[in-house]
Amino acid sequence: MTVEPTPSDLPLAPPQKGSPLIDLGGMLGVAAACIGLGIFLLGCFGFERAFALYWIPLAFAGLGLVLTVVGGVLRHGGVELTPILAAIFVNLFGLVGGLLECALWHGWDIFYRPPTP
């Protein structure tokens, strides 16, 4: 009589460590999105001067995007798609938010306004 192994008897593969550059890029993207949201909320509460800090989420998201792409290119030993896509997504969130705050601070017209009579 043979006993078949159960899933708990099988050896587990050690978890693969992700690239530290991808992790750092994702963390910078999350920080950029949170800081940008905080700046936007301060501006909505009437502190328009807060939009002058638009460069912080732009810098964090730009650096995070560069680190994510470099970490993804230099990654050896397989393709790790989900963390790279997540990091790129949050970094794009930070970039777009920072650019919108920059437009608000500088008074750029980003949407069409019909002429007033």
Secondary structure, 3 states (H helix, E strand, C coil): CCCCCCHHHCCCCCCCCCCHHHHHHHHHHHHHHHHHHHHHHHHHCCCHHHHHHCHHHHHHHHHHHHHHHHHHHHCCCCCCHHHHHHHHHHHHHHHHHHHHHHHHHHCCCCCCCCCCC
